[in-house]
Amino acid sequence: MNWKNPGWTGALVYAVIAIVVGGLTSALTRLSIARRRGRRTAVARLPAGAVIVISNHASYADGVLLALTCRRMGRSIRLLATSGVFRAPVLGGLAKRLGFIRVERGNASAADALEVAADALRAGEAVGIFPEGRTTRDPNLWPERSKTGAVRLALETGAPIVPIAMVGTHRVLPRKRPLPTLVKNLILRPNVLVEVGDPIDVKVLAGSDELTPARIRELADEVMAELVALVAELRGESLPELAASTDEA
């Protein structure tokens, strides 16, 4: 299965949806990109060309919020999304039209999504990945240990990884009692803070090391540590140990 460019009609659909969903999101939350420490302004643009965007995952709203954040920074990302999204009426068709990439979680074909994502990157696209592979189960909403897919994708294609931390998304659409929360948000909009890290060249990070599975695992942990550091900075808290994922891949 290859990635298919949505073309100009797909770009038009993406733009219209971004406007509509962006308006709805503004009614439910205050989404703002924070300034990096030591910088006078927030990051305004994502790098041009192939780029892998990774983010922490605490809410069902994360995909929408990450896509809107990247649109603000000039890129339409192609998100890796669980197959359940593609099976949903209307939503599934839109996901395909937007060039999103289907992930069959929990079976042997899950890794096929990385090859599709690699095709998109070779076409110069921005690909979005939640490297934890699921919403975090950590009781304090810290990120879990990542899977290795984003790093393997970066090593294969040479695309840089840009970490984007999001804090407060659990107040927009939590895993429990989502509908009452949405109603509440119409009155009291929660703040969602976003911080964009510097691009990471994983090939430079790896140096001349042999890319054994163990070394790739180490690289994934190093990249994830950069994302967790951004989350900690936004939260104003000390860095935690990464919560362990129960289904490493």
N, C-alpha and C positions, 0 to 999 in steps of 0.2 A: 504494500500500500504506500503510495507516494502522496506528498503534500500538494494540494492543488491551490494555486493562487486564486483568491476570490475575484480578482480583476476589478475593473472600475465600478461595476455594479455592487460588488461586495464592499468596496471602499465607501460607496454612497450609503449603503445600508449601515455600515459601521458608524459613519458620521451622524446619520439620523438617530440611530439608537443611542449614541453617546450624548446627543443633545437632550433627548427625551429622558433617558435614564439619569443623566447628570442633573436635570431639573428636579426629578423625583428624589434623587439622593440629597440634593441641597435642602429639600423640605424635611428630610429626616435626620440629617447630620451636618456637622460643620467639619469639612475635610480641608486640612491645611498642611502644606509641605513646610517642615521646619528648616531653619537655618542650621547648617553644620557648624560645629564649634570651630572657631577660628576663621569663619567665612562671613563676609558682610551680607551676603544674600543667599537664598535657598538655591539649590540646583534647578536650573531652568530647562535644561534639555538633556535627553538621553543621548548617548553616542549614536552616530549615524551607522548604517550598515548592520551586519549581523550582531546581535547582542542577546544574552540570556539574562532575563530579569528573575530574581528569586525573592521570595517574601515569606514571612512567618504566617502561620495559619491558625487563627483563633475563632473564626466566625464564618457562617455561610455567606456572608456579604463580602468576603475578602476578594473574590474574583472580580466582582463589579467594581469595588473600590480600587483595586490594583489597576484594572483596565482604565478607569477614569483618571487615575494619577498619571499613568503613562501617556494618555491623550493630552493631558495638560503639559507634558514635557515633550510633545511632538511626535509620539510614536503610537501606532495601533498594534498592540501586542496580540500574539496568537497564543492563547492560554492552553496548557494541557489540562483537560477536564475529565472527570470520571465519566464512564460510559452512561451512567444514570442521567446525566445532563442531556446526552444525545437521544435518549429514549423518551424524554419528556415531550408532550405535544407542544408544538409551536417553538418552544425553547430549543429543542433538538435541531430543528431546521435552521433556526437563526445561528446556532453555534457552528454548524457546518458552513453557512453562508459567510460567517465572519472569519473563517479559516482557523477555527479552534481545532485542537488535536485531541482525538479520543484516546482515553487510557482505559484499558480493560484491567481494572485492579483485581488482584487475587488470583490470576491465572498466568500460564506460561507466556501468553501473548502480550502481557503488560509492557515488556521491553520493546515491542514493536513500535510503540509510540515514540521512542527516542529516535528511531530511524526516520520517522515522519518529521519529527522536530528538526533533525539534522538537515532534511531536504529544505525545510522552511528557512533555516539559517543560511544555507548555501544560496538561497534566493535573496539574501540580504534582509530577512525579516527579524523582528524582535519577538522572542519566544518567552512566555511567562510560565514559571514553574513554582509550585509550592513544594520545596524539597522534603518536607516532613511526610508528604504523601497523604495526609489527613489533617483534620483539625486537631490541635493539641489536646491531649488528655491530662496535661499537667494542671493540678488544682489551682495554681496561681497564674496560669496562662502563659508560662514561659515556653519557648519553642522546644520541641523534642529534637532528638538527634536526627539529622537528615539522612535520607537515602543518598546513594552515590550518583544517581542519574544525571543531575545537572553538571557535575564535574566530569563525568565520562563524556557528556555531550560537548563540553568545552574543550576537552582534550582531542576529541575527534574533529571538531570543526575549526578550532582556534578562536571561537567567539569569546569575548570577555563576558564575565559575570558581573552584573550590577545588583548588589543587595539593596532591597527597599524594605525598611522596617515600618510596620503599621501598629499603632497602639490605640485601643479604644473601639476597635471594630466589634468586639463582643457585645457592646452596648447597642449596636445597630441591629444585628440579627443574631441573637444567641442560639445555641443548640437547643436550649430548653425555653418554652413559652415564647416563641418568636412573634406570634400575632399580637398578644398584649403589649409586647415591647415596641412593636412598630407603631401602635396607636399612641403609646406614651411618648414616642419620639416626635410625633406631630406637634406636641406641646412643648416638650423639653428636648431640644435637639442635642444629642451627645457630641462631644468633640472627638474627632479622629485625627491623630497626629501622624505624619508620615516623614520619614527621614531617608534620604537617598545617599548611599555610600559611594565610594570611589570604585571605578571598574577594576576587576581583578583578572589578571592574565594568568590562568591556571597553568599554562605551559611554562611560563617564567617561574611560577611558584614551584613547579615540579623539578625544574632544572634538568640535570642530566640523570636523574634517578630512574631506575628501572620501574616501569609502571605495573608493578605487581598489584593484585587485589588489595593487599594490605596497605600499599602506598597510596592507592586511589582512595581507600577508606580514610587515611590520614589527611589527604588533600580535602576530602569532603568535610571532615571535621574542622579543618582550618578555615575553609570558606564559610561554613556555618557559624563559626565563632565570630567572624566579622559581622554577620547579620545579627547575632545575639547581642553583640556589643552595641549596635545601633538601637536595638530594642531597649537595652538597659539604659542607654543615654536618654532616650525619650521618656522612660519611666522614672528616671532619676534614682535608680537603684543599683546595687552592686551586681556584678555578673554572677549568674547562678551556674551550677553544673548543668549540662544539657540533659534534659529528661530523656530517658531511653525509649525508643520506639519498639513496639512489640512485633513488628513485621518488616524487618530489614530486607532491603533488596539492592 
